[in-house]
Amino acid sequence: MDIFEALRHYFGYNSFRNNQEEIIRHITQGHDALVLMPTGGGKSICYQIPALTMPGTAIVVSPLISLMKDQVETLQANGIEAEALNSGNDPSADLVIRRRCLQGSIKLLYISPEKLLSEIDYLLSHIHISLFAIDEAHCISQWGHDFRPEYTQLGILREKFPKTPIMALTATADKITRHDIIEQLNLHDAREFISSFDRPNLSLSVKRGYKAAEKMHFILNFIKARPLEAGIIYCLSRKTTEKVAEDLRKKGIHAAPYHAGLSNLERSQTQEMFKNDQLLVVCATIAFGMGIDKSNVRWVIHYNMPKSIESFYQEIGRAGRDGAPADTILFYSLADIVQLSEFARQSGQQDINMDKLKRMREYAESNVCRRRILLNYFSEQTDHDCGNCDICENPPQRFEGTRHVQMALSAVKRTDEQIRISTIVEILKGMRSPTVVRHQYDQLKTFGVGKDISSSDWQDYLLQMLQMGFIEIAYNEGNKVRITDIGNDVLYGRKEAMLCVIDHSTQEEPRRKPKLRLEIPSITIPGLPPTTGIEDPRLFEALRNLRSTCANEEGFPPYIVFTDKVLHALATIKPTSLEQFGNISGIGEHKKQKYGNRFVEVIKKYV
């Protein structure tokens, strides 16, 4: 079977995307490779197709047991012989898997780094290995965002298997990290394949300066506008995940927290329920989602700002992995910036982490197309705006705000630059707080000069002043505010300052955007008339229910049976024969024979 036959037979696709074909041909010719491809970009196909078309067993190194389980189930559902060796198996299961490996009947063997090292002189030395695939390869580098010490010994693979091709795969790695991965794994003349990081199906939106109550109001309406759709809310702390989940439950939304402080059983139950669509909302710290390939996550919300663009991009990448439209929302505030800056200062790599945070802030605070900023960060330029982010859809309005900026800067100057952001607001609003009274700031000429502007608006203006470089925060001196040279130019009237008009629509219900139309060329479906491209929503729900039934019968998560995108295509094209059903993109031969008749019968009722 050649690579195109394997793609069609097992996965139901007629063509490769990005540079998958080039990567696959490179590996099947016996060469090493480093593959950088965004989450949801199709990394796994790059080693699964070679594994199916090359003689022997492919060894896939993965750091998470839950991720191995998910990927093995997905492959088995496509009729592919795959298994996993890890500490979660019982000895009898391991024995069967080893025997099958020795017989050559397993095409892909997933294994943890620790297990691989313990088996390297035993099982691995007695089987024909087609290739090694090191997934989440950034874990090997101390420059990466998720360093794992157990990955550092994987360089031994080149020594033990000098002629076996090795491919390292990761979703996020800058130039330093990529170089380190190649060096640590001792890859020979490894070619780097860097795919486009553009995920046009993800909408990008940022909400700044929301208070906790305003965030919850927005999130509630956002979720209610998307019934039956799964999503993740990422939070900065364990305490916040529990508080947000509890507040949502009080409002009747089935939500659960997920963080390292919970027991293994609690985390496992939450993840399994989320995978099986029994739980639709998870409030989590950053670790959540790495262990699953759930393709039908329809939205991701960041309750707090992440520490880097790498982290942010990997987390939003867990939405819309099936290619269907998905929404991403980022909340951020001055408090987030201060807290994350403190974390970065206390880390072992202060300069690097502060720089990464600075780039994350630039994304959040920008008034230009957000997708262009993300792509530029990953060294990918585009000459046009995306049309699917909040800046493109609602360009910010500006006003001449020199007077507002001068009020705030005057308060800082008159206190000898010894105050924090919160105290600036108290002085401008004329609030006699303990700090203001203790230092006699209520005697200043600036005291109360901005009382007609709300505290939240002052917070927003100060955030804009920070992003425009009028002020800076001395994080190493108790977060005191300093006036920059350009800030002094505005304060003394040498320059004017434009501010963005503040959006006070936080209490509005988030409107649901119309779904992007699926591009489904009718010519790929022999025997069917040209499709109208109009999806039947009642048929989609009926197909979703049938998918859940099939998944429950087999103990698989629903998205492993079929992705949402496949269901949308079925509800649009409405195939009424097994042959037509098998021509839908994403339906391989195994699934056609296994599920086709049941789904076609349902479709016939709606045609």
C-alpha angles and dihedrals in degrees: 000000000000123000095266093049090050091049093051098039099047104025105025097234126131098201142024123245133222107354097323094124093052092049092048094049090048092054096043088056088060101256130136120244144184111214120198110186129152123252107279091020096113105262095151093059087060092069100023095062093049088047090055096045101039124074115255135023125311115222113215116194112207129171099215129063092206091053091050090050091050095049094044091051090050092051093045089051087058092053095258123140103239134149140170132228113202143126090275093070124091116237094253092055090049090051092055092047092050091050092051090049091053089049090052094236097124117081099185125030116188114205138172119241091248093050092046092055092049092049099041095098095036124035097011094051091055101050134069106253116200097189145334118238115193105200121198086020093173085078088077094063127076086208090060124092096245107037115183119189093210089066093061094079094057090095086084089076092076090050094049098038106030096166100042115099116243124202123190116203130192139156098214128029130135123215095274092050093047091053091048092051091054091047096046093049093044090230114186116233088328115194116222117225113194114185128200112279093207113123100180093178091067116085113212124213135165127200115193132198099007116157120227094263092049091049091052092048091052094045093049093053091042092055094043089055088057107049116182092013121123123229145164128227111202117206133186098231139033090238092056093050090055094045094049092046091049092049091050092049090052087057092052099261117132102233134152135193123238124193142130093265092069122087120266089249093053093048093046092049092049092049094047093048090049092049091050095048091245088117119037103182127051123181105203150163117243096278094070119102097025090101098055139061093206103165099189101065099133100187144018124198124192106209087189132024115269121236096244144011089245091059092043094049094047091049097047086045088071087073123080097007088155090063095249119125118287135174130230125192127187121196117193139167143173089266089060091051093050093047095045091047089055090051090050093049091052094048124097091247102048099161095047094045094046089051092049090050090049090055091048089053091050089057094048095044099041125119094200130081107304096211091058089055092050094047092046090054089059090048094257118127129198128189097214141054117255102232089214103086132078093253093054093045097043112018109204118255119226136207136191099270103169093121093053092049092047091052091055095042091049090056090052094046094048091054091052090248091291100126139087129231093265092055092050089058092047091052094046092047093046094241116161097215120168090259093049094047095043092055094036092239087148086074093061121111088235094056110122094357091129100039092125091065119077121247092243091052091051089051089053094048090049090051089052089049089052093050092047091052099246090124137017133199119237096218091180092055103055095285094289117170120245127193115233126216091260088048090055089052089059094042093055095042098253092120137025125230128218117205130193117249107250116244106230093183095107090118094055118102110252106251118229112237119226114263117263110250115254113239101231113166107212092209090075091065109072115208096021126107117241109289121243090219090232114133120216104225093197090053090048090055091047090051091047090053091049090049090054090050092052091046093051091049092055101033093243128131109257095245089061090061093052134336122242088250091059090050091050089051092049091049089050102041096031101202112204101191134055091244093053090045091055091054093064110111110256097029113108127194095265094053092042091059094039102047107009101098094047094050094043090054090055092047092052090061090061100042 
